[in-house]
Structures are given as C-alpha cells and as structure tokens.
Amino acid sequence: MTKSFRFWRRHPAPASARGGTADERAVPEASGSTRRWDALDDEEQTELRIAFGYYLDGLSPTCSIETKVARFRDWLRERGIEYSGLPD
C-alpha cells in the first residue's frame, strides 16, 4: 500500500468533493450563463478537480491526453463551466 493511498484512506475527501456543495457551487445561476475555468478562483478549481477525480474512479483508465481533456471538458460543461483544454 502506498503512502498516498494510506493517507486518503485515513483522510477521506470532504462531502463537497464527493459531489455535494462543490457541484452545487459550480452550477451557474438559472440564467443559463456559463463561467470560464480560468475565471474560477483557486479554491473552486481545486474542489472541482477533487470531485472530478471521484468521477474518474467510475471510468475506464486511459493514457490518451486527448481523452482525458475531453472527459474533463464534458464533465465541466455539465456544471456550466467552459474549459478550453490544453494550451496550443
């Protein structure tokens, strides 16, 4: 068992990272507007990355960076966040 795995077993992610308030905060107002990823503060980006990690646990692994970026982009889009992906 790796050190990081033991750490996470003893220190589970907060409820907000498991899909609760982080997702609710990430969903835009009823106006239907979207927010840009780079406009989010560091705390929001971190919470979303943690929640996305839990989402990834249910998907098959991939080595393709394009697939990884597409999955993240699609997941964020469902939460009203625009993500452009990798820089050129």
DSSP file (Angstrom, degrees, kcal/mol; ACC not computed):
  #  RESIDUE AA STRUCTURE BP1 BP2  ACC     N-H-->O    O-->H-N    N-H-->O    O-->H-N    TCO  KAPPA ALPHA  PHI   PSI    X-CA   Y-CA   Z-CA
    1    1 A M              0   0    0      0, 0.0     2,-0.1     0, 0.0     0, 0.0   0.000 360.0 360.0 360.0 129.7    0.0    0.0    0.0
    2    2 A T     >  -     0   0    0      1,-0.1     4,-2.1     4,-0.0     5,-0.2  -0.343 360.0-115.3 -78.0 160.1    1.5    3.3   -1.0
    3    3 A K  H  > S+     0   0    0      1,-0.2     4,-2.2     2,-0.2     5,-0.1   0.914 115.2  50.3 -60.2 -45.1    1.8    6.2    1.4
    4    4 A S  H  > S+     0   0    0      1,-0.2     4,-2.2     2,-0.2    -1,-0.2   0.884 108.6  52.8 -65.0 -37.1   -0.6    8.4   -0.5
    5    5 A F  H  > S+     0   0    0      1,-0.2     4,-1.9     2,-0.2    -1,-0.2   0.930 109.5  48.5 -63.7 -43.9   -3.2    5.7   -0.6
    6    6 A R  H  X S+     0   0    0     -4,-2.1     4,-1.9     1,-0.2    -1,-0.2   0.897 108.9  54.8 -61.9 -39.4   -3.0    5.2    3.2
    7    7 A F  H  X S+     0   0    0     -4,-2.2     4,-2.1     1,-0.2    -1,-0.2   0.943 109.8  45.0 -59.1 -48.3   -3.3    9.0    3.6
    8    8 A W  H  < S+     0   0    0     -4,-2.2    -1,-0.2     1,-0.2    -2,-0.2   0.812 109.1  56.5 -69.0 -29.0   -6.6    9.1    1.6
    9    9 A R  H  < S+     0   0    0     -4,-1.9    -1,-0.2     1,-0.2    -2,-0.2   0.886 115.5  37.8 -67.3 -37.2   -8.0    6.1    3.4
   10   10 A R  H  < S+     0   0    0     -4,-1.9    -2,-0.2     1,-0.2    -1,-0.2   0.755 125.4  39.4 -83.1 -25.0   -7.4    7.9    6.8
   11   11 A H  S  < S-     0   0    0     -4,-2.1    -1,-0.2    -5,-0.2    -2,-0.1  -0.678  80.9-166.9-126.4  75.3   -8.4   11.3    5.5
   12   12 A P        -     0   0    0      0, 0.0    -3,-0.1     0, 0.0     3,-0.1  -0.194  34.3 -90.5 -63.0 157.5  -11.4   10.9    3.1
   13   13 A A        -     0   0    0      1,-0.1     5,-0.1    -5,-0.1    -5,-0.0  -0.293  49.3 -97.7 -64.2 150.3  -12.3   13.8    0.9
   14   14 A P    >>  -     0   0    0      0, 0.0     3,-1.4     0, 0.0     4,-0.9  -0.242  35.8-104.3 -65.3 160.1  -14.9   16.3    2.3
   15   15 A A  G >4>S+     0   0    0      1,-0.3     5,-1.7     2,-0.2     3,-0.7   0.841 120.4  63.0 -55.5 -34.3  -18.5   15.9    1.3
   16   16 A S  G >45S+     0   0    0      1,-0.3     3,-0.8     4,-0.2     6,-0.7   0.841 102.8  49.3 -62.0 -31.3  -18.1   18.9   -1.1
   17   17 A A  G <45S+     0   0    0     -3,-1.4    37,-0.3     1,-0.2    -1,-0.3   0.696 101.3  64.4 -80.1 -18.4  -15.5   16.9   -3.1
   18   18 A R  G <<5S-     0   0    0     -4,-0.9    -1,-0.2    -3,-0.7    -2,-0.2   0.235 132.5 -77.9 -91.7  15.4  -17.8   13.9   -3.3
   19   19 A G  T < 5S+     0   0    0     -3,-0.8    -3,-0.2    -4,-0.1    -2,-0.1   0.411 101.5 102.7 112.9  -2.3  -20.4   15.7   -5.3
   20   20 A G  S  ><S-     0   0    0     -5,-1.7     4,-1.8     3,-0.1     3,-0.5   0.790  92.4  -5.6 -80.9-107.6  -22.3   17.8   -2.8
   21   21 A T  H  > S+     0   0    0      1,-0.2     4,-2.8     2,-0.2     5,-0.2   0.760 126.0  64.1 -67.2 -26.6  -21.7   21.5   -2.4
   22   22 A A  H  > S+     0   0    0     -6,-0.7     4,-1.6     2,-0.2    -1,-0.2   0.941 108.0  42.3 -62.4 -44.8  -18.8   21.7   -4.8
   23   23 A D  H  > S+     0   0    0     -3,-0.5     4,-1.2    -7,-0.4    -2,-0.2   0.908 113.8  51.9 -66.9 -41.0  -21.1   20.7   -7.7
   24   24 A E  H  < S+     0   0    0     -4,-1.8     3,-0.4     1,-0.2    -2,-0.2   0.910 111.2  47.4 -62.4 -40.9  -23.9   23.0   -6.5
   25   25 A R  H  < S+     0   0    0     -4,-2.8    -1,-0.2     1,-0.2    -2,-0.2   0.821 109.6  54.8 -67.2 -30.4  -21.5   25.9   -6.3
   26   26 A A  H  < S+     0   0    0     -4,-1.6    -1,-0.2    -5,-0.2    -2,-0.2   0.700  87.1  91.7 -79.0 -19.1  -20.2   25.1   -9.8
   27   27 A V  S  < S-     0   0    0     -4,-1.2    53,-0.2    -3,-0.4     3,-0.1  -0.633  80.0-125.2 -79.0 129.2  -23.6   25.2  -11.4
   28   28 A P        -     0   0    0      0, 0.0    -1,-0.1     0, 0.0     6,-0.1  -0.138  35.0 -78.8 -69.4 168.2  -24.4   28.7  -12.7
   29   29 A E    >   -     0   0    0      1,-0.1     3,-1.7     2,-0.1     4,-0.2  -0.061  54.6 -91.4 -56.8 167.6  -27.5   30.7  -11.9
   30   30 A A  T 3  S+     0   0    0      1,-0.3    -1,-0.1     2,-0.1    -3,-0.0   0.568 112.2  89.7 -62.2  -8.1  -30.7   29.8  -13.6
   31   31 A S  T 3  S-     0   0    0      1,-0.1    -1,-0.3     2,-0.0    -2,-0.1   0.679  98.7-124.4 -65.7 -15.1  -29.9   32.4  -16.3
   32   32 A G    <   +     0   0    0     -3,-1.7    -2,-0.1     1,-0.3    -1,-0.1   0.560  59.5 147.0  84.1   7.0  -28.1   29.6  -18.2
   33   33 A S        -     0   0    0     -4,-0.2     2,-0.3     1,-0.0    -1,-0.3  -0.380  38.4-138.6 -75.3 156.3  -24.8   31.5  -18.3
   34   34 A T        -     0   0    0     -2,-0.1     2,-0.4    -6,-0.1    47,-0.2  -0.798   6.6-139.9-112.0 158.3  -21.5   29.7  -18.3
   35   35 A R  E     -a   81   0A   0     45,-2.5    47,-3.6    -2,-0.3     2,-0.3  -0.890  20.2-117.4-115.6 148.6  -18.3   30.5  -16.4
   36   36 A R  E >>  -a   82   0A   0     -2,-0.4     3,-1.3    45,-0.2     4,-0.5  -0.641  17.1-130.6 -85.2 141.5  -14.8   30.2  -17.8
   37   37 A W  G >4 S+     0   0    0     45,-2.8     3,-1.5    -2,-0.3    -1,-0.1   0.904 108.3  53.7 -55.6 -45.3  -12.4   27.8  -16.0
   38   38 A D  G 34 S+     0   0    0      1,-0.3    -1,-0.3    44,-0.3    45,-0.1   0.613 101.4  60.9 -71.2  -9.6   -9.7   30.4  -15.8
   39   39 A A  G <4 S+     0   0    0     -3,-1.3    -1,-0.3     2,-0.1    -2,-0.2   0.575  85.2  96.0 -89.2 -10.9  -12.1   32.9  -14.1
   40   40 A L  S << S-     0   0    0     -3,-1.5     2,-0.0    -4,-0.5    -3,-0.0  -0.497  81.4-113.9 -76.4 147.4  -12.7   30.5  -11.1
   41   41 A D     >  -     0   0    0     -2,-0.2     4,-2.3     1,-0.1     5,-0.2  -0.325  31.8-100.8 -76.1 168.3  -10.6   31.1   -8.0
   42   42 A D  H  > S+     0   0    0      1,-0.2     4,-2.4     2,-0.2     5,-0.2   0.857 120.8  54.5 -58.8 -38.8   -8.0   28.5   -6.9
   43   43 A E  H  > S+     0   0    0      2,-0.2     4,-2.5     1,-0.2    -1,-0.2   0.923 109.4  46.8 -64.0 -44.5  -10.3   27.0   -4.3
   44   44 A E  H  > S+     0   0    0      2,-0.2     4,-2.4     1,-0.2    -2,-0.2   0.919 112.5  50.1 -63.6 -43.3  -13.1   26.4   -6.7
   45   45 A Q  H  X S+     0   0    0     -4,-2.3     4,-2.4     1,-0.2    -2,-0.2   0.910 111.5  48.7 -61.6 -41.5  -10.7   24.8   -9.2
   46   46 A T  H  X S+     0   0    0     -4,-2.4     4,-2.3     2,-0.2    -2,-0.2   0.928 110.8  49.6 -64.6 -45.2   -9.3   22.6   -6.6
   47   47 A E  H  X S+     0   0    0     -4,-2.5     4,-2.4     1,-0.2    -1,-0.2   0.903 112.7  47.9 -60.5 -41.5  -12.7   21.5   -5.3
   48   48 A L  H  X S+     0   0    0     -4,-2.4     4,-2.6     2,-0.2    -1,-0.2   0.897 109.7  52.1 -67.6 -39.8  -13.8   20.7   -8.9
   49   49 A R  H  X S+     0   0    0     -4,-2.4     4,-1.8     2,-0.2    -2,-0.2   0.898 111.0  48.0 -63.1 -39.6  -10.6   18.7   -9.6
   50   50 A I  H  X S+     0   0    0     -4,-2.3     4,-1.5     2,-0.2    -2,-0.2   0.939 112.7  47.6 -65.4 -46.9  -11.1   16.6   -6.5
   51   51 A A  H  X S+     0   0    0     -4,-2.4     4,-1.7     1,-0.2    -2,-0.2   0.884 110.1  53.2 -61.8 -38.5  -14.7   16.0   -7.4
   52   52 A F  H  X S+     0   0    0     -4,-2.6     4,-2.6     1,-0.2    -1,-0.2   0.869 102.6  58.8 -64.6 -36.0  -13.7   15.1  -10.9
   53   53 A G  H  X S+     0   0    0     -4,-1.8     4,-1.1     1,-0.2    -1,-0.2   0.892 105.4  48.6 -59.2 -40.1  -11.2   12.6   -9.5
   54   54 A Y  H  < S+     0   0    0     -4,-1.5     4,-0.4   -37,-0.3     3,-0.2   0.880 110.1  52.0 -67.1 -37.1  -14.1   10.7   -7.8
   55   55 A Y  H >< S+     0   0    0     -4,-1.7     3,-1.6     1,-0.2    -2,-0.2   0.908 105.2  56.0 -62.6 -42.0  -16.0   10.8  -11.1
   56   56 A L  H >< S+     0   0    0     -4,-2.6     3,-2.1     1,-0.3    -1,-0.2   0.786  90.2  73.8 -62.5 -27.8  -13.0    9.3  -12.9
   57   57 A D  T 3< S+     0   0    0     -4,-1.1    -1,-0.3     1,-0.3    -2,-0.2   0.774  96.2  51.2 -57.5 -24.9  -13.0    6.3  -10.4
   58   58 A G  T <  S+     0   0    0     -3,-1.6    -1,-0.3    -4,-0.4     2,-0.2   0.458 100.7  78.2 -91.8  -1.8  -16.0    5.0  -12.3
   59   59 A L  S <  S-     0   0    0     -3,-2.1     3,-0.1    -4,-0.2    -3,-0.0  -0.689  88.9 -99.3-106.2 159.4  -14.5    5.3  -15.8
   60   60 A S        -     0   0    0     -2,-0.2    -2,-0.1     1,-0.1    -1,-0.1  -0.516  48.4-103.9 -72.7 144.5  -12.0    3.0  -17.5
   61   61 A P        -     0   0    0      0, 0.0     2,-0.3     0, 0.0    -1,-0.1  -0.264  39.5-171.3 -66.7 154.8   -8.4    4.3  -17.4
   62   62 A T        -     0   0    0      1,-0.1    -3,-0.0    -3,-0.1     0, 0.0  -0.993  28.7-158.3-145.4 150.8   -6.9    5.9  -20.5
   63   63 A C        +     0   0    0     -2,-0.3     2,-0.5     5,-0.0    -1,-0.1   0.515  65.1 108.7 -99.6 -10.8   -3.4    7.0  -21.5
   64   64 A S     >  -     0   0    0      1,-0.2     4,-2.2     2,-0.1     5,-0.1  -0.554  54.9-160.1 -75.7 118.6   -4.7    9.4  -24.1
   65   65 A I  H  > S+     0   0    0     -2,-0.5     4,-2.6     1,-0.2     5,-0.2   0.856  94.1  56.8 -64.5 -33.9   -4.3   13.0  -23.1
   66   66 A E  H  > S+     0   0    0      2,-0.2     4,-2.4     1,-0.2    -1,-0.2   0.913 108.1  46.5 -63.2 -42.2   -7.0   14.0  -25.6
   67   67 A T  H  > S+     0   0    0      2,-0.2     4,-2.6     1,-0.2    -2,-0.2   0.903 111.9  51.3 -65.9 -41.3   -9.5   11.6  -24.0
   68   68 A K  H  X S+     0   0    0     -4,-2.2     4,-2.2     2,-0.2    -2,-0.2   0.930 112.9  44.6 -61.6 -46.0   -8.5   12.9  -20.5
   69   69 A V  H  X S+     0   0    0     -4,-2.6     4,-2.9     2,-0.2    -2,-0.2   0.908 112.9  51.6 -66.0 -41.7   -9.0   16.5  -21.6
   70   70 A A  H  X S+     0   0    0     -4,-2.4     4,-2.7    -5,-0.2     5,-0.2   0.906 109.9  49.6 -62.3 -42.0  -12.3   15.7  -23.4
   71   71 A R  H  X S+     0   0    0     -4,-2.6     4,-2.4     2,-0.2    -1,-0.2   0.928 113.5  45.7 -61.9 -45.1  -13.7   13.9  -20.3
   72   72 A F  H  X S+     0   0    0     -4,-2.2     4,-2.5     2,-0.2     5,-0.2   0.926 113.2  49.8 -64.5 -44.6  -12.8   16.9  -18.1
   73   73 A R  H  X S+     0   0    0     -4,-2.9     4,-2.4     1,-0.2    -2,-0.2   0.921 113.4  45.9 -59.9 -46.1  -14.2   19.4  -20.6
   74   74 A D  H  X S+     0   0    0     -4,-2.7     4,-1.7     2,-0.2    -1,-0.2   0.900 112.4  50.6 -65.3 -41.2  -17.5   17.4  -20.8
   75   75 A W  H  < S+     0   0    0     -4,-2.4     4,-0.5    -5,-0.2    -2,-0.2   0.906 113.3  45.4 -63.8 -42.3  -17.8   17.0  -17.1
   76   76 A L  H ><>S+     0   0    0     -4,-2.5     5,-2.2     1,-0.2     3,-1.4   0.885 106.7  59.2 -68.1 -38.5  -17.2   20.7  -16.5
   77   77 A R  H ><5S+     0   0    0     -4,-2.4     3,-1.9     1,-0.3    -1,-0.2   0.887  99.6  57.6 -57.9 -39.3  -19.7   21.6  -19.3
   78   78 A E  T 3<5S+     0   0    0     -4,-1.7    -1,-0.3     1,-0.3    -2,-0.2   0.724 107.9  48.8 -62.2 -20.4  -22.4   19.7  -17.4
   79   79 A R  T < 5S-     0   0    0     -3,-1.4    -1,-0.3    -4,-0.5    -2,-0.2   0.242 124.7-102.3-104.2  10.4  -21.7   22.1  -14.5
   80   80 A G  T < 5S+     0   0    0     -3,-1.9   -45,-2.5     1,-0.2     2,-0.5   0.761  79.6 129.7  79.2  25.8  -21.8   25.2  -16.6
   81   81 A I  E   < -a   35   0A   0     -5,-2.2     2,-0.5   -47,-0.2    -1,-0.2  -0.955  50.0-142.5-119.7 131.1  -18.1   25.8  -16.8
   82   82 A E  E     -a   36   0A   0    -47,-3.6   -45,-2.8    -2,-0.5     2,-0.4  -0.794  20.1-177.8 -92.1 126.0  -16.3   26.4  -20.1
   83   83 A Y        -     0   0    0     -2,-0.5    -6,-0.1   -47,-0.2   -47,-0.0  -0.990  16.6-164.4-127.8 123.8  -12.8   24.7  -20.3
   84   84 A S        -     0   0    0     -2,-0.4     2,-0.3     1,-0.3    -1,-0.1   0.702  33.6-144.2 -83.7 -19.1  -10.7   25.2  -23.4
   85   85 A G        +     0   0    0    -16,-0.0    -1,-0.3   -13,-0.0   -19,-0.0  -0.640  52.0   7.5  96.4-151.7   -8.3   22.4  -22.7
   86   86 A L  S    S-     0   0    0     -2,-0.3     2,-0.0     1,-0.1   -20,-0.0  -0.369  78.7-108.6 -70.9 145.4   -4.6   22.2  -23.3
   87   87 A P              0   0    0      0, 0.0    -1,-0.1     0, 0.0    -2,-0.0  -0.373 360.0 360.0 -68.1 154.8   -2.7   25.3  -24.5
   88   88 A D              0   0    0     -2,-0.0    -2,-0.1     0, 0.0     0, 0.0   0.482 360.0 360.0 -67.3 360.0   -1.6   25.3  -28.1
